[in-house]
């Protein structure tokens, strides 16, 4: 029975990661000229409102996910690329950050001028919307990083996850 449950979790996770990985990052043409500072608590409230409209539970901010998102946003900005696999996979970044998860998703973007614009663009993309509306997630981490020399300028990382229960 435990093998079946573990296999079901693996299939669910593989599907969630595949959906995120297969969708291209979302980049806009007219980026902000200055750094955009994002408030994780505002992001959690905004995403919780979107999820509530779909009958889904709220999400809360995870400091661990925020740190992982921030490190990856910095890496994207330094490389001037918006990719899910820049030097590591999402699973590797989560493990390195000490986050044990059951379900996880990642949305990336470049050039967004505000939190509302980022969430609006992601919501309009079916694959990104699936990540935002994953029924089992309970936590988020979000970060931006700025590269003035980049055509994107602001690089965005949103992580949504459900952590493993403590033993």
N, CA, C and O atoms as a DFTB+ gen file, in Angstrom:
668 C
 N C O
     1  1       0.829      -1.196       0.000
     2  2       0.000       0.000       0.000
     3  2       0.871       1.256       0.000
     4  3       0.578       2.220      -0.707
     5  1       1.947       1.240       0.800
     6  2       2.816       2.410       0.865
     7  2       3.488       2.666      -0.483
     8  3       3.655       3.817      -0.887
     9  1       3.877       1.583      -1.185
    10  2       4.481       1.753      -2.509
    11  2       3.513       2.425      -3.465
    12  3       3.908       3.297      -4.239
    13  1       2.259       2.032      -3.419
    14  2       1.252       2.633      -4.295
    15  2       1.108       4.113      -3.974
    16  3       1.048       4.943      -4.881
    17  1       1.051       4.448      -2.687
    18  2       0.931       5.856      -2.292
    19  2       2.155       6.646      -2.724
    20  3       2.018       7.754      -3.242
    21  1       3.347       6.100      -2.523
    22  2       4.563       6.790      -2.943
    23  2       4.615       6.953      -4.450
    24  3       5.048       7.991      -4.951
    25  1       4.173       5.926      -5.178
    26  2       4.158       6.035      -6.639
    27  2       3.170       7.108      -7.080
    28  3       3.454       7.872      -8.002
    29  1       2.022       7.171      -6.433
    30  2       1.021       8.191      -6.777
    31  2       1.583       9.586      -6.530
    32  3       1.375      10.494      -7.334
    33  1       2.290       9.753      -5.427
    34  2       2.907      11.057      -5.134
    35  2       3.953      11.371      -6.186
    36  3       4.031      12.503      -6.663
    37  1       4.765      10.375      -6.557
    38  2       5.782      10.599      -7.583
    39  2       5.151      11.021      -8.902
    40  3       5.620      11.962      -9.543
    41  1       4.090      10.329      -9.310
    42  2       3.411      10.678     -10.564
    43  2       2.843      12.087     -10.485
    44  3       2.953      12.851     -11.444
    45  1       2.238      12.440      -9.360
    46  2       1.687      13.786      -9.186
    47  2       2.795      14.819      -9.272
    48  3       2.653      15.825      -9.967
    49  1       3.892      14.582      -8.575
    50  2       4.998      15.539      -8.579
    51  2       5.634      15.648      -9.948
    52  3       5.945      16.747     -10.407
    53  1       5.827      14.523     -10.601
    54  2       6.422      14.547     -11.928
    55  2       5.537      15.338     -12.872
    56  3       6.032      16.123     -13.681
    57  1       4.235      15.138     -12.776
    58  2       3.310      15.895     -13.616
    59  2       3.352      17.377     -13.311
    60  3       3.341      18.202     -14.224
    61  1       3.399      17.728     -12.012
    62  2       3.441      19.145     -11.628
    63  2       4.731      19.784     -12.111
    64  3       4.717      20.897     -12.637
    65  1       5.844      19.089     -11.936
    66  2       7.116      19.642     -12.402
    67  2       7.149      19.716     -13.918
    68  3       7.648      20.690     -14.482
    69  1       6.620      18.693     -14.584
    70  2       6.629      18.702     -16.044
    71  2       5.809      19.850     -16.585
    72  3       6.215      20.508     -17.543
    73  1       4.662      20.099     -15.985
    74  2       3.820      21.197     -16.463
    75  2       4.561      22.520     -16.361
    76  3       4.490      23.349     -17.268
    77  1       5.269      22.717     -15.259
    78  2       6.026      23.955     -15.099
    79  2       7.199      23.997     -16.050
    80  3       7.452      25.023     -16.681
    81  1       7.908      22.911     -16.159
    82  2       9.111      22.886     -16.970
    83  2       8.784      23.015     -18.455
    84  3       9.563      23.601     -19.208
    85  1       7.646      22.478     -18.885
    86  2       7.327      22.498     -20.300
    87  2       6.858      23.869     -20.755
    88  3       7.029      24.224     -21.921
    89  1       6.283      24.630     -19.873
    90  2       5.819      25.949     -20.278
    91  2       7.004      26.890     -20.337
    92  3       7.895      26.853     -19.488
    93  1       6.996      27.725     -21.347
    94  2       8.080      28.690     -21.465
    95  2       7.927      29.783     -20.438
    96  3       6.815      30.063     -19.990
    97  1       9.022      30.405     -20.057
    98  2       8.932      31.521     -19.123
    99  2       8.199      32.680     -19.788
   100  3       8.194      32.818     -21.011
   101  1       7.607      33.472     -18.986
   102  2       6.816      34.587     -19.469
   103  2       7.653      35.859     -19.382
   104  3       8.104      36.237     -18.301
   105  1       7.857      36.514     -20.510
   106  2       8.684      37.710     -20.581
   107  2       7.903      38.791     -21.318
   108  3       7.291      38.521     -22.352
   109  1       7.921      40.011     -20.790
   110  2       7.210      41.096     -21.461
   111  2       8.185      42.014     -22.185
   112  3       9.383      42.017     -21.904
   113  1       7.656      42.787     -23.113
   114  2       8.479      43.603     -24.007
   115  2       8.890      44.957     -23.442
   116  3       9.917      45.499     -23.850
   117  1       8.130      45.511     -22.528
   118  2       8.436      46.853     -22.012
   119  2       8.668      46.788     -20.510
   120  3       7.774      47.116     -19.730
   121  1       9.858      46.370     -20.097
   122  2      10.121      46.169     -18.671
   123  2      10.268      47.478     -17.914
   124  3      10.473      48.544     -18.496
   125  1      10.156      47.361     -16.608
   126  2      10.375      48.502     -15.714
   127  2      11.836      48.905     -15.777
   128  3      12.711      48.050     -15.909
   129  1      12.107      50.196     -15.683
   130  2      13.481      50.695     -15.734
   131  2      14.191      50.560     -14.389
   132  3      15.421      50.574     -14.337
   133  1      13.434      50.430     -13.307
   134  2      13.999      50.359     -11.957
   135  2      13.637      49.015     -11.326
   136  3      12.726      48.330     -11.792
   137  1      14.346      48.644     -10.276
   138  2      14.012      47.390      -9.587
   139  2      12.589      47.407      -9.049
   140  3      12.122      48.419      -8.526
   141  1      11.912      46.285      -9.183
   142  2      10.587      46.099      -8.601
   143  2      10.774      45.295      -7.325
   144  3      11.299      44.182      -7.356
   145  1      10.348      45.854      -6.219
   146  2      10.433      45.167      -4.931
   147  2       9.093      44.497      -4.673
   148  3       8.047      45.141      -4.744
   149  1       9.124      43.217      -4.377
   150  2       7.892      42.473      -4.153
   151  2       7.778      42.136      -2.664
   152  3       8.757      41.755      -2.022
   153  1       6.570      42.283      -2.135
   154  2       6.274      41.917      -0.752
   155  2       5.709      40.498      -0.738
   156  3       4.638      40.263      -1.298
   157  1       6.403      39.550      -0.113
   158  2       5.879      38.185      -0.060
   159  2       4.493      38.107       0.584
   160  3       3.656      37.323       0.136
   161  1       4.237      38.899       1.618
   162  2       2.916      38.833       2.253
   163  2       1.835      39.363       1.315
   164  3       0.732      38.817       1.281
   165  1       2.130      40.419       0.552
   166  2       1.159      40.898      -0.441
   167  2       0.942      39.857      -1.526
   168  3      -0.181      39.666      -1.993
   169  1       2.017      39.183      -1.928
   170  2       1.895      38.135      -2.942
   171  2       1.028      36.990      -2.428
   172  3       0.187      36.470      -3.162
   173  1       1.227      36.595      -1.171
   174  2       0.419      35.515      -0.593
   175  2      -1.049      35.921      -0.527
   176  3      -1.932      35.113      -0.817
   177  1      -1.312      37.172      -0.147
   178  2      -2.695      37.654      -0.096
   179  2      -3.329      37.684      -1.479
   180  3      -4.475      37.270      -1.649
   181  1      -2.582      38.176      -2.472
   182  2      -3.106      38.250      -3.830
   183  2      -3.367      36.856      -4.385
   184  3      -4.426      36.598      -4.956
   185  1      -2.401      35.962      -4.216
   186  2      -2.595      34.599      -4.711
   187  2      -3.721      33.898      -3.961
   188  3      -4.492      33.150      -4.561
   189  1      -3.823      34.131      -2.666
   190  2      -4.915      33.525      -1.890
   191  2      -6.270      34.012      -2.394
   192  3      -7.227      33.238      -2.440
   193  1      -6.360      35.289      -2.771
   194  2      -7.603      35.811      -3.328
   195  2      -7.957      35.151      -4.645
   196  3      -9.117      34.815      -4.885
   197  1      -6.960      34.965      -5.500
   198  2      -7.184      34.283      -6.780
   199  2      -7.629      32.848      -6.526
   200  3      -8.558      32.358      -7.167
   201  1      -6.970      32.182      -5.595
   202  2      -7.309      30.796      -5.282
   203  2      -8.702      30.688      -4.662
   204  3      -9.432      29.736      -4.936
   205  1      -9.070      31.665      -3.827
   206  2     -10.392      31.641      -3.194
   207  2     -11.496      31.689      -4.244
   208  3     -12.528      31.038      -4.085
   209  1     -11.290      32.450      -5.314
   210  2     -12.286      32.519      -6.390
   211  2     -12.488      31.167      -7.055
   212  3     -13.528      30.922      -7.666
   213  1     -11.505      30.294      -6.941
   214  2     -11.586      28.943      -7.510
   215  2     -11.943      27.906      -6.442
   216  3     -11.918      26.706      -6.712
   217  1     -12.278      28.368      -5.224
   218  2     -12.635      27.456      -4.144
   219  2     -11.443      26.737      -3.533
   220  3     -11.597      25.669      -2.940
   221  1     -10.255      27.315      -3.676
   222  2      -9.034      26.687      -3.162
   223  2      -8.575      27.367      -1.876
   224  3      -8.897      28.530      -1.636
   225  1      -7.822      26.639      -1.049
   226  2      -7.371      27.217       0.225
   227  2      -6.299      28.291       0.037
   228  3      -5.651      28.386      -1.005
   229  1      -6.142      29.091       1.085
   230  2      -5.138      30.155       1.125
   231  2      -3.729      29.563       1.116
   232  3      -3.531      28.380       1.394
   233  1      -2.774      30.402       0.795
   234  2      -1.364      30.060       0.916
   235  2      -0.724      31.034       1.892
   236  3      -1.198      32.155       2.073
   237  1       0.354      30.590       2.513
   238  2       1.108      31.440       3.434
   239  2       2.546      31.530       2.949
   240  3       3.003      30.698       2.165
   241  1       3.243      32.532       3.417
   242  2       4.633      32.747       3.028
   243  2       5.534      31.771       3.786
   244  3       5.403      31.587       4.997
   245  1       6.439      31.159       3.049
   246  2       7.476      30.317       3.638
   247  2       8.803      31.057       3.524
   248  3       9.257      31.320       2.411
   249  1       9.439      31.402       4.645
   250  2      10.751      32.047       4.565
   251  2      11.782      31.198       3.812
   252  3      12.647      31.738       3.123
   253  1      11.690      29.889       3.941
   254  2      12.621      29.010       3.236
   255  2      12.402      29.102       1.730
   256  3      13.363      29.216       0.970
   257  1      11.142      29.052       1.292
   258  2      10.861      29.185      -0.139
   259  2      11.259      30.564      -0.651
   260  3      11.741      30.693      -1.776
   261  1      11.061      31.594       0.170
   262  2      11.490      32.942      -0.240
   263  2      12.992      32.977      -0.494
   264  3      13.444      33.543      -1.490
   265  1      13.764      32.373       0.404
   266  2      15.219      32.372       0.246
   267  2      15.633      31.613      -1.021
   268  3      16.543      32.038      -1.733
   269  1      14.971      30.503      -1.294
   270  2      15.278      29.722      -2.490
   271  2      14.899      30.517      -3.741
   272  3      15.646      30.529      -4.719
   273  1      13.741      31.179      -3.711
   274  2      13.311      32.003      -4.847
   275  2      14.278      33.164      -5.063
   276  3      14.617      33.489      -6.201
   277  1      14.716      33.780      -3.987
   278  2      15.634      34.912      -4.094
   279  2      16.972      34.485      -4.709
   280  3      17.509      35.173      -5.577
   281  1      17.495      33.367      -4.262
   282  2      18.769      32.885      -4.801
   283  2      18.645      32.589      -6.291
   284  3      19.559      32.875      -7.064
   285  1      17.515      32.016      -6.692
   286  2      17.358      31.687      -8.114
   287  2      17.093      32.940      -8.948
   288  3      17.585      33.040     -10.072
   289  1      16.333      33.888      -8.427
   290  2      16.125      35.152      -9.141
   291  2      17.473      35.844      -9.360
   292  3      17.733      36.377     -10.439
   293  1      18.321      35.832      -8.340
   294  2      19.661      36.418      -8.478
   295  2      20.458      35.708      -9.573
   296  3      21.152      36.349     -10.363
   297  1      20.349      34.383      -9.611
   298  2      21.076      33.618     -10.628
   299  2      20.561      33.954     -12.033
   300  3      21.352      34.117     -12.962
   301  1      19.240      34.057     -12.186
   302  2      18.662      34.410     -13.489
   303  2      19.134      35.789     -13.935
   304  3      19.524      35.987     -15.086
   305  1      19.094      36.735     -13.007
   306  2      19.502      38.107     -13.339
   307  2      20.978      38.157     -13.726
   308  3      21.341      38.841     -14.683
   309  1      21.822      37.448     -13.001
   310  2      23.255      37.450     -13.301
   311  2      23.535      36.825     -14.668
   312  3      24.438      37.265     -15.380
   313  1      22.767      35.809     -15.030
   314  2      22.955      35.131     -16.312
   315  2      22.177      35.806     -17.442
   316  3      22.399      35.510     -18.616
   317  1      21.262      36.717     -17.084
   318  2      20.402      37.379     -18.062
   319  2      19.600      36.360     -18.873
   320  3      19.467      36.469     -20.092
   321  1      19.071      35.368     -18.156
   322  2      18.267      34.321     -18.775
   323  2      17.080      34.008     -17.892
   324  3      17.143      34.145     -16.670
   325  1      15.996      33.587     -18.522
   326  2      14.807      33.142     -17.794
   327  2      14.590      31.682     -18.191
   328  3      13.969      31.375     -19.208
   329  1      15.132      30.786     -17.339
   330  2      15.060      29.345     -17.593
   331  2      14.834      28.607     -16.286
   332  3      15.297      29.033     -15.228
   333  1      14.114      27.489     -16.373
   334  2      13.862      26.668     -15.186
   335  2      15.067      25.824     -14.788
   336  3      15.108      25.313     -13.669
   337  1      16.033      25.668     -15.661
   338  2      17.136      24.730     -15.405
   339  2      18.497      25.391     -15.516
   340  3      19.419      24.816     -16.094
   341  1      18.631      26.561     -14.983
   342  2      19.886      27.307     -15.073
   343  2      20.847      26.839     -13.977
   344  3      20.878      27.402     -12.883
   345  1      21.624      25.810     -14.282
   346  2      22.615      25.293     -13.339
   347  2      22.088      24.279     -12.347
   348  3      22.881      23.606     -11.687
   349  1      20.778      24.147     -12.217
   350  2      20.195      23.167     -11.302
   351  2      18.719      23.006     -11.628
   352  3      18.102      23.864     -12.260
   353  1      18.177      21.891     -11.183
   354  2      16.736      21.683     -11.321
   355  2      16.022      22.281     -10.117
   356  3      16.649      22.603      -9.108
   357  1      14.728      22.423     -10.230
   358  2      13.942      22.915      -9.105
   359  2      14.107      21.991      -7.900
   360  3      14.289      22.463      -6.778
   361  1      14.046      20.695      -8.123
   362  2      14.198      19.743      -7.014
   363  2      15.562      19.903      -6.339
   364  3      15.654      19.818      -5.114
   365  1      16.613      20.131      -7.114
   366  2      17.946      20.323      -6.535
   367  2      18.016      21.624      -5.729
   368  3      18.641      21.663      -4.669
   369  1      17.381      22.679      -6.225
   370  2      17.390      23.955      -5.492
   371  2      16.634      23.832      -4.174
   372  3      17.059      24.382      -3.158
   373  1      15.519      23.115      -4.189
   374  2      14.748      22.923      -2.963
   375  2      15.534      22.101      -1.948
   376  3      15.560      22.427      -0.762
   377  1      16.168      21.044      -2.416
   378  2      16.967      20.209      -1.511
   379  2      18.130      21.007      -0.917
   380  3      18.398      20.921       0.282
   381  1      18.813      21.777      -1.751
   382  2      19.938      22.587      -1.265
   383  2      19.479      23.618      -0.242
   384  3      20.229      23.972       0.668
   385  1      18.253      24.098      -0.390
   386  2      17.709      25.077       0.539
   387  2      17.074      24.463       1.778
   388  3      16.610      25.179       2.665
   389  1      17.056      23.139       1.835
   390  2      16.509      22.455       3.006
   391  2      14.997      22.377       3.044
   392  3      14.416      22.219       4.118
   393  1      14.343      22.484       1.887
   394  2      12.880      22.435       1.848
   395  2      12.446      21.050       1.402
   396  3      12.740      20.634       0.282
   397  1      11.741      20.330       2.283
   398  2      11.204      19.011       1.974
   399  2       9.757      19.181       1.542
   400  3       8.941      19.724       2.286
   401  1       9.443      18.723       0.356
   402  2       8.145      19.015      -0.245
   403  2       7.427      17.750      -0.687
   404  3       8.025      16.696      -0.901
   405  1       6.118      17.907      -0.813
   406  2       5.255      16.863      -1.358
   407  2       4.777      17.271      -2.746
   408  3       4.667      16.440      -3.648
   409  1       4.496      18.551      -2.901
   410  2       4.030      19.088      -4.184
   411  2       4.707      20.442      -4.373
   412  3       4.857      21.208      -3.421
   413  1       5.116      20.732      -5.612
   414  2       5.829      21.978      -5.853
   415  2       5.617      22.439      -7.291
   416  3       5.411      21.626      -8.193
   417  1       5.669      23.733      -7.490
   418  2       5.615      24.316      -8.818
   419  2       6.400      25.613      -8.836
   420  3       6.654      26.219      -7.795
   421  1       6.780      26.028     -10.033
   422  2       7.602      27.223     -10.188
   423  2       7.134      28.010     -11.410
   424  3       6.956      27.448     -12.490
   425  1       6.937      29.304     -11.229
   426  2       6.680      30.218     -12.337
   427  2       7.826      31.213     -12.395
   428  3       8.264      31.735     -11.370
   429  1       8.303      31.468     -13.598
   430  2       9.363      32.441     -13.830
   431  2       8.857      33.514     -14.771
   432  3       7.917      33.294     -15.535
   433  1       9.480      34.665     -14.712
   434  2       9.129      35.713     -15.655
   435  2      10.205      36.768     -15.717
   436  3      11.087      36.839     -14.861
   437  1      10.115      37.589     -16.754
   438  2      11.059      38.679     -16.915
   439  2      10.352      39.927     -17.385
   440  3       9.490      39.879     -18.262
   441  1      10.731      41.056     -16.787
   442  2      10.236      42.338     -17.249
   443  2       9.001      42.870     -16.562
   444  3       8.640      44.026     -16.782
   445  1       8.340      42.087     -15.745
   446  2       7.110      42.569     -15.109
   447  2       7.374      43.835     -14.314
   448  3       8.424      43.988     -13.690
   449  1       6.411      44.733     -14.346
   450  2       6.547      46.026     -13.676
   451  2       5.888      46.054     -12.308
   452  3       6.101      46.994     -11.541
   453  1       5.089      45.037     -11.986
   454  2       4.396      45.002     -10.690
   455  2       3.973      43.569     -10.378
   456  3       3.941      42.705     -11.254
   457  1       3.654      43.343      -9.122
   458  2       3.144      42.045      -8.695
   459  2       1.852      41.715      -9.430
   460  3       1.650      40.584      -9.872
   461  1       0.981      42.711      -9.557
   462  2      -0.298      42.477     -10.239
   463  2      -0.082      42.087     -11.699
   464  3      -0.777      41.215     -12.221
   465  1       0.875      42.729     -12.352
   466  2       1.160      42.383     -13.746
   467  2       1.712      40.965     -13.845
   468  3       1.307      40.206     -14.725
   469  1       2.626      40.599     -12.957
   470  2       3.189      39.251     -12.972
   471  2       2.087      38.213     -12.793
   472  3       1.986      37.268     -13.576
   473  1       1.262      38.389     -11.766
   474  2       0.209      37.410     -11.518
   475  2      -0.813      37.400     -12.648
   476  3      -1.323      36.337     -13.001
   477  1      -1.122      38.554     -13.220
   478  2      -2.047      38.618     -14.347
   479  2      -1.516      37.874     -15.562
   480  3      -2.250      37.121     -16.204
   481  1      -0.246      38.082     -15.879
   482  2       0.362      37.382     -17.020
   483  2       0.386      35.877     -16.768
   484  3       0.050      35.091     -17.654
   485  1       0.780      35.479     -15.566
   486  2       0.811      34.051     -15.257
   487  2      -0.587      33.457     -15.288
   488  3      -0.774      32.341     -15.772
   489  1      -1.560      34.181     -14.782
   490  2      -2.927      33.658     -14.765
   491  2      -3.451      33.460     -16.188
   492  3      -4.235      32.544     -16.437
   493  1      -3.030      34.297     -17.105
   494  2      -3.484      34.194     -18.493
   495  2      -2.803      33.066     -19.259
   496  3      -3.214      32.748     -20.375
   497  1      -1.784      32.464     -18.690
   498  2      -1.081      31.342     -19.310
   499  2      -1.575      30.047     -18.670
   500  3      -1.433      29.881     -17.458
   501  1      -2.151      29.123     -19.443
   502  2      -2.704      27.899     -18.833
   503  2      -1.711      27.130     -17.950
   504  3      -2.080      26.698     -16.859
   505  1      -0.485      26.955     -18.388
   506  2       0.477      26.190     -17.583
   507  2       0.844      26.937     -16.302
   508  3       0.949      26.328     -15.237
   509  1       1.040      28.254     -16.400
   510  2       1.369      29.041     -15.211
   511  2       0.178      29.109     -14.251
   512  3       0.351      29.071     -13.033
   513  1      -1.030      29.210     -14.809
   514  2      -2.243      29.229     -13.986
   515  2      -2.373      27.917     -13.216
   516  3      -2.741      27.921     -12.041
   517  1      -2.070      26.778     -13.882
   518  2      -2.131      25.478     -13.181
   519  2      -1.210      25.477     -11.969
   520  3      -1.558      24.939     -10.918
   521  1      -0.034      26.080     -12.117
   522  2       0.895      26.156     -10.984
   523  2       0.283      26.976      -9.856
   524  3       0.312      26.558      -8.698
   525  1      -0.270      28.140     -10.186
   526  2      -0.859      29.022      -9.168
   527  2      -2.056      28.378      -8.475
   528  3      -2.307      28.619      -7.294
   529  1      -2.794      27.553      -9.228
   530  2      -4.024      26.970      -8.698
   531  2      -3.872      25.498      -8.330
   532  3      -4.872      24.790      -8.214
   533  1      -2.662      25.033      -8.148
   534  2      -2.462      23.649      -7.723
   535  2      -3.200      23.446      -6.404
   536  3      -2.918      24.141      -5.428
   537  1      -4.140      22.505      -6.361
   538  2      -5.019      22.384      -5.191
   539  2      -4.302      22.088      -3.880
   540  3      -4.753      22.535      -2.826
   541  1      -3.199      21.348      -3.917
   542  2      -2.561      20.917      -2.675
   543  2      -1.557      21.867      -2.076
   544  3      -1.108      21.643      -0.951
   545  1      -1.181      22.927      -2.784
   546  2      -0.125      23.788      -2.247
   547  2      -0.650      24.646      -1.101
   548  3      -1.816      25.039      -1.067
   549  1       0.259      24.920      -0.163
   550  2      -0.123      25.692       1.020
   551  2       0.842      26.842       1.307
   552  3       0.551      27.712       2.128
   553  1       2.004      26.844       0.621
   554  2       3.022      27.856       0.903
   555  2       3.549      28.451      -0.398
   556  3       3.503      27.828      -1.459
   557  1       4.058      29.691      -0.277
   558  2       4.706      30.314      -1.426
   559  2       6.016      30.964      -1.000
   560  3       6.252      31.263       0.171
   561  1       6.841      31.161      -1.998
   562  2       8.020      31.999      -1.891
   563  2       8.087      32.790      -3.180
   564  3       7.780      32.258      -4.246
   565  1       8.481      34.043      -3.104
   566  2       8.540      34.876      -4.299
   567  2       9.692      35.856      -4.161
   568  3       9.999      36.326      -3.066
   569  1      10.323      36.156      -5.287
   570  2      11.433      37.103      -5.261
   571  2      11.624      37.704      -6.644
   572  3      11.209      37.146      -7.660
   573  1      12.267      38.862      -6.641
   574  2      12.694      39.505      -7.876
   575  2      14.173      39.832      -7.758
   576  3      14.713      39.947      -6.657
   577  1      14.816      39.979      -8.898
   578  2      16.204      40.440      -8.951
   579  2      16.329      41.346     -10.164
   580  3      15.610      41.183     -11.150
   581  1      17.239      42.295     -10.085
   582  2      17.359      43.333     -11.108
   583  2      18.716      43.275     -11.788
   584  3      19.746      43.091     -11.139
   585  1      18.700      43.436     -13.109
   586  2      19.917      43.538     -13.904
   587  2      19.698      44.691     -14.882
   588  3      18.995      44.530     -15.880
   589  1      20.287      45.835     -14.609
   590  2      20.074      47.041     -15.423
   591  2      20.537      46.868     -16.866
   592  3      20.032      47.546     -17.761
   593  1      21.488      45.974     -17.101
   594  2      22.006      45.760     -18.451
   595  2      21.150      44.790     -19.265
   596  3      21.370      44.630     -20.465
   597  1      20.196      44.154     -18.635
   598  2      19.359      43.155     -19.302
   599  2      18.153      43.805     -19.985
   600  3      17.627      44.801     -19.488
   601  1      17.719      43.264     -21.095
   602  2      16.480      43.767     -21.688
   603  2      15.255      43.465     -20.811
   604  3      14.235      44.144     -20.930
   605  1      15.343      42.453     -19.932
   606  2      14.234      42.106     -19.037
   607  2      14.227      42.986     -17.786
   608  3      13.165      43.298     -17.248
   609  1      15.376      43.371     -17.341
   610  2      15.625      44.157     -16.134
   611  2      15.226      43.416     -14.856
   612  3      16.087      43.093     -14.038
   613  1      13.938      43.145     -14.678
   614  2      13.469      42.455     -13.465
   615  2      13.188      40.986     -13.779
   616  3      12.507      40.655     -14.749
   617  1      13.732      40.123     -12.931
   618  2      13.557      38.679     -13.065
   619  2      12.709      38.206     -11.885
   620  3      12.978      38.563     -10.738
   621  1      11.698      37.413     -12.168
   622  2      10.727      36.992     -11.159
   623  2      10.768      35.482     -10.971
   624  3      10.905      34.727     -11.934
   625  1      10.646      35.052      -9.717
   626  2      10.524      33.636      -9.371
   627  2       9.400      33.494      -8.352
   628  3       9.424      34.124      -7.294
   629  1       8.418      32.662      -8.680
   630  2       7.338      32.301      -7.749
   631  2       7.421      30.799      -7.520
   632  3       7.415      30.020      -8.473
   633  1       7.499      30.397      -6.264
   634  2       7.454      28.992      -5.881
   635  2       6.181      28.750      -5.090
   636  3       5.841      29.520      -4.192
   637  1       5.485      27.684      -5.424
   638  2       4.323      27.244      -4.639
   639  2       4.591      25.801      -4.242
   640  3       5.109      25.018      -5.038
   641  1       4.238      25.451      -3.014
   642  2       4.567      24.104      -2.548
   643  2       3.689      23.686      -1.385
   644  3       3.031      24.502      -0.739
   645  1       3.704      22.394      -1.147
   646  2       3.174      21.815       0.076
   647  2       4.331      21.079       0.732
   648  3       4.897      20.160       0.140
   649  1       4.686      21.474       1.950
   650  2       5.832      20.829       2.602
   651  2       5.469      19.456       3.147
   652  3       4.302      19.145       3.380
   653  1       6.493      18.653       3.342
   654  2       6.300      17.386       4.034
   655  2       5.982      17.678       5.485
   656  3       6.500      18.634       6.063
   657  1       5.141      16.865       6.066
   658  2       4.828      17.005       7.482
   659  2       6.046      16.584       8.306
   660  3       6.752      15.644       7.940
   661  1       6.288      17.276       9.411
   662  2       7.412      16.875      10.264
   663  2       7.169      15.473      10.822
   664  3       6.030      15.063      11.049
   665  1       8.245      14.766      11.031
   666  2       8.127      13.400      11.544
   667  2       7.924      13.399      13.018
   668  3       7.803      12.334      13.624
